[in-house]
Amino acid sequence: MADLAEARAPSLAAIEVLAHEAFGRLPEAFRTLAAGVRIAVEDFPDDETLAEMACESEFDLLGLFRGVGLAQAGEVVTGQMPNMVWLYRRPLLDYWAEHDETLGHLVTHVLVHEIGHHVGLSDADMAAIEAAADA
């Protein structure tokens, strides 16, 4: 228990490292489809996002894809923001505390799910990608 006595909640930077490591373990074909998608980590979604997603609490959203999905892609519009996946640290940590899975698995799951929206994958496709990353 001595290790836990000094333990601290992972920082924004630590979650970002977990996300980039998780991305690196995903199948190459998936990473190729997701080329150019940026990963950002914040403590919580902003108020505009919470309202847009009809969240009852700032803990309701673990991650979010923002941008133009491949299915909707067309000409790049000047001033268009880059495609991004947002991971929300505090909701992730809250979910992690209440469930029996590793933080790395949870971050991978949310990352795959959000990038999956970008590339238009089914839930079954996303589950197979997660399983390949865990292998």
DRENVOMI-235648 format. One record per atom (N, C-alpha, C): z, y, x; residue in one letter. Coordinates in steps of 0.001 Angstrom, whole numbers, plus 524288, in hexadecimal, padded with zeros to 5 digits. Each point is the difference from the previous one (the first is absolute). Layout:
BEGIN
ZYXA/...
This chain:
BEGIN
800007FB4680326M/80000804BA7FCDAM/80000804F18034BM/800F27FF9480501A/8000E804988035FA/7FACC802E47FFDDA/7FBA47FD237FF83D/7FAE08028C7FFBBD/7FF968037F7FB36D/802447FE557FBA6L/7FFC1803187FB3AL/8037A804D380040L/8041B7FFC380311A/803988046A8005CA/7FD4A804DA80215A/7FBFE7FF508031CE/7FD26804618023EE/7FAB0800E27FD72E/7FEBA7FCE07FC15A/7FAD9800547FD87A/7FF688050D7FCE6A/7FB538020780026R/7FE95804A77FCF4R/7FB1B7FEC87FCD8R/7FF37802D37FBD5A/7FB3E7FF527FCECA/7FB4F8018980353A/7FBB07FD0F7FF89P/7FB578015B802FAP/7FE17805877FEB7P/7FE59802BE803FDS/7FE0D8055D7FF71S/7FA6D800027FDE4S/7FE0C804A57FED3L/7FA888009C7FE77L/7FC757FDC280439L/8012F80147804EAA/7FCD37FE2380460A/800277FA1280068A/804877FDA77FF1AA/800737FA4F8004DA/7FCCC7FD5E7FBB0A/8000F8022E7FB4CI/7FCDC7FDD57FBBBI/7FA3A8009A80147I/7FE8A8045E80252E/7FA86800CB80176E/7FE517FBF380413E/803597FEE5803CCV/7FED57FBF9803E2V/7FF557FAB47FD4BV/803947FEA87FC6CL/7FF827FB1D7FD06L/7FAC57FFC07FD25L/7FE73804567FDA2A/7FB16800277FD0FA/7FB4D7FF2F80395A/7FFF68029080475H/7FB987FF618039AH/7FFDF7FA8580256H/8048E7FDBB80116E/800367FA9B801DBE/7FE047FC497FBC6E/80191800F47FB22A/7FE377FCC47FBA5A/7FA14800697FF73A/7FDF3804B580052F/7FA5F800CC7FF99F/7FD327FCF280442F/802207FFFB804B8G/7FDA57FD3E8045EG/7FFDF7FA167FF48G/803727FDDB7FCC1R/8002A7FA5F7FEF6R/7FC677FE607FB84R/7FDE5803BC7FD36L/7FC9E7FEB67FB94L/7FAC57FDF2801F4L/7FD5F7FCCD7FCD4P/7FAF17FDE3801AFP/7FC2D8045E80188P/7FCE77FEDB803F8E/7FC5F803ED80212E/7FC4C802217FBD6E/7FE237FCA67FC90A/7FC62801C97FBEAA/802A2804087FC79A/804F47FF307FED6F/802EA803B37FCC2F/800C180528802EEF/801727FFA6804FAR/800B5804C88031DR/7FAF28031080067R/7FB9D7FD498005AT/7FAEA8029880041T/7FEE9802F37FAF0T/8011E7FD867FB90L/7FF46802A27FAF2L/80375804D37FF82L/804887FFCD8028BA/803CE804447FF9CA/7FF71803F68046AA/7FBDF7FF8E80312A/7FF428039A80466A/80037805A37FE14A/802E480328802B9G/8006C805877FEA8G/8046E8014A7FC4EG/8026A7FC1E7FD9BV/80479800FE7FC93V/804B18014380373V/8026A804597FF02R/804A380190802F2R/804E67FE277FD3DR/804007FEF580317I/8050E7FE4E7FDE7I/803FE8044880117I/802B3801A37FBEFA/80415803F48008EA/804F57FE027FD62A/8046F8018E8021BV/8050C7FE6F7FDD1V/80326804EF7FED4V/8020C800397FB50E/803748043E7FE56E/804D77FD857FD95E/8042C803087FF8DD/804B27FDEA7FD7FD/7FF0F7FECD7FA43D/7FD9A803A47FD2CF/7FEFC7FF6E7FA70F/7FAB5802567FEACF/7FDB27FE677FB95P/7FB5C802B07FE15P/801708059A7FE73P/7FC338038280051D/801108055F7FE58D/8002F800467FA08D/801E18045C7FDF3D/800AF800A07FA59D/7FADF7FF727FD07D/7FBC08020280238E/7FAE17FFA37FD76E/7FE557FA437FF6CE/800CF7FCF880417T/7FEA47FA6F7FFCCT/803637FD2A7FC0FT/8050D8011A7FFF2L/803807FD807FC3CL/7FE47801257FA67L/7FE80804D67FEF5A/7FE428016F7FAC1A/7FACB7FD587FEB9A/7FC5C8001E803B6E/7FADD7FDA67FF2DE/800617FA247FEEFE/803927FD658029EM/800967FA5E7FF71M/803E77FE8B7FBAFM/80207803F17FD3DA/803B67FF3D7FBB2A/804CD7FCE3801AFA/80209801448048DC/804A57FD6080206C/804E3802407FD75C/803A37FC9D7FEB7E/804F5801C07FDD1E/803CC801AE80444E/7FF2C7FDF4804C0S/80380801118045AS/7FCC780048804FFS/8020A802B3803D5E/7FD548004A8050DE/8000C7FABF802D5E/802F27FC317FDFCF/800377FAC180242F/7FC057FC467FD8EF/7FCF6801CD7FC2CD/7FC5F7FC947FD32D/7FB107FEA28030AD/7FEA18030E803DFL/7FB067FF57802B1L/800F17FE92805B6L/7FE177FB688019BL/800AD7FE3380564L/7FB9A801E980389L/7FB5F8008F7FDCFG/7FB7F801B080308G/7FBBD801DA7FC5FG/7FC0A8029C80246L/7FBC3802207FCD9L/7FB32800CC80368L/7FB747FE6D7FDF0F/7FB0A8013F80284F/7FE03805157FDB3F/7FE5E8038A80352R/7FD9A804EA7FE4AR/7FACE80087802C2R/7FC00800EA7FD0CG/7FADC800CD80253G/7FBC07FDEB7FC79G/7FB947FEF980265V/7FB7F7FE067FD33V/7FF557FA4A80178V/800947FC8F7FC3CG/7FF5A7FA71800FBG/7FA647FEB58015EG/7FF307FB968027CL/7FAB97FE7A8018DL/7FC5A7FFA17FB55L/801FB7FE367FB93A/7FCBA7FF7D7FB56A/7FE35805517FDF6A/8031C8041380105Q/7FEA1805347FE2CQ/7FD878035F8043DQ/7FF8A7FDDD804AFA/7FE2E8031C80472A/7FA65801CD7FF2DA/7FF1780491801B7G/7FAC88024E7FFDEG/7FFB3803BE8048AG/7FD93804617FF10E/7FFC4803EF80419E/8056C8022D8010EE/80108800FD804F9V/804EE8026F80173V/7FFA4805C77FE9DV/803EA801D87FD3CV/8002A805697FE4DV/803058032B80405V/7FDED8049B80162T/802B48035C803B1T/80572801327FDF6T/803D47FF8180371G/805628010A7FE88G/802BF7FB5C7FD8DG/7FD2C7FBA67FF63Q/802657FB4E7FDC2Q/8042C7FDF1803AFQ/804817FEBF7FDDEM/804407FDDA8031CM/7FE9B7FA6F801A6M/8020D7FE4680473P/7FEE17FAA4801A9P/802AC7FC117FC6AP/7FDD77FB487FFCBN/802937FBD37FD18N/805237FEB7802B8N/8042B7FFB27FCDBM/805347FF1380231M/803117FC327FCAEM/803557FD12802A9V/804007FCE97FD64V/805328028D80154V/802D58014B7FBECW/8053F802288009FW/803E57FB9F7FF0DW/803A87FF5680393L/804697FC747FF4BL/804E1803587FF83L/803637FEA27FC52Y/8049D803267FEE9Y/804DF7FD14801D4Y/8024F8020780434R/8044B7FD6F802CAR/804B17FEBF7FC8FR/80219803DC7FD54R/804D37FF177FD03R/7FF2F7FC117FB90R/7FBCC800597FCE7P/7FF267FBEE7FC15P/7FF287FA9B80278P/7FD487FFC480474L/7FF527FB05802B0L/805457FDBA8019AL/803598034180245L/8051D7FE23801B9L/803637FE5C7FB62L/7FFA4802D27FBB4D/802F67FEAB7FB4ED/7FE377FAB17FDE1D/7FAEA7FF377FFADY/7FDDD7FB0D7FE25Y/801A77FB9D803B1Y/7FF89800E28050EW/801667FC24803FBW/805B67FE4F7FF70W/80373803B97FF0AA/805977FED87FF7CA/801247FC807FB51A/7FC9F800307FC0AE/800F47FD187FB31E/7FD067FADB7FFACE/7FCD07FEB8803F0H/7FCC97FB487FFCCH/8008C7FCDA80505H/7FEB77FB1A7FF9FD/800917FC7680470D/7FACD7FF58802DBD/7FE5F80410802B2E/7FB5D7FFBC8034BE/800C2803BA8048FE/7FD077FF2780419T/80098803628048AT/7FD6A805497FEFCT/801C4803E4802D0L/7FDA18052E7FF7EL/7FA537FFD3801CEL/7FEF17FD048041BG/7FA9E7FF83801DEG/7FC627FDB17FBE8G/801DF7FC017FD31H/7FCD97FDAA7FBD6H/7FF0C803EB7FB9CH/80400802E17FE8CL/7FF7C803DC7FBD3L/7FC1C804418017FL/8006380203804BAV/7FC5780411801C5V/7FA6E7FDD77FFFDV/7FF4D7FB33801E4T/7FACE7FD8B7FFF7T/7FDF37FF8B7FA73T/803517FE347FC6AH/7FE6C7FF567FA8DH/7FE1C805307FDABH/8030980412800ABV/7FE92805117FDB6V/7FB138021B8029AV/7FF9B7FF748051FL/7FB63801DC802D5L/7FB167FD297FE1FL/800397FADD7FF9BV/7FB7B7FCFD7FE2DV/7FE9C801887FA6CV/803E78008D7FCB2H/7FF0E801657FA8CH/7FD598055E7FF9AH/801EB803C6802E9E/7FDC6805417FFA8E/7FA8E8004880263E/7FF2B7FD6F80476I/7FAC07FFE580242I/7FC657FCCD7FC7EI/802267FBFA7FD8EG/7FCF07FCE27FC57G/7FDB48034B7FBA7G/802D0803FC7FE3CH/7FDDB8039C7FC1AH/7FB39802C88023BH/8004A8017B804EBH/7FBB3802C780299H/7FB147FCAA8001BH/800997FAFA80125V/7FB687FCA78009BV/7FEAE7FCF17FB10V/8031C800987FBD8G/7FECC7FD957FB00G/801107FA327FFBAG/8041B7FE1C8029DL/801447FA7780010L/803457FE6F7FB46L/7FF8C7FB087FEA4S/8033F7FDCD7FBCBS/805697FEB380227S/803AB7FEF67FC7ED/805397FE66801ABD/7FFD07FAF080324D/7FC987FC607FE73A/7FF787FB11802D9A/7FDF0800F480584A/7FC318038B8007FD/7FDF0801548052DD/80456802438036AD/803188037D7FDBFM/8043080282802FEM/804187FC06801A3M/801447FC487FC93A/803D17FBF08015DA/7FE017FCAF80489A/7FAFA7FECF80010A/7FDC07FCEC80441A/80027803068051FA/7FF0E805087FFC1I/8003580349804BFI/80591800308021CI/803CB800A57FC88E/8057B7FFF8801B1E/801757FACC8027EE/7FE447FBB87FDA7A/8012D7FADD8021EA/7FDA07FF5880568A/7FB44801FE800CEA/7FD7D7FFB680529A/802F98033F803FFA/80223804687FE5CA/802FF8035A80391A/805187FD6E8018CA/802547FCE47FC72D/804FB7FD6480112D/7FF577FB2180362D/7FB357FDFE80046A/7FF007FB1E802EFA/8008D800CB805D0A/
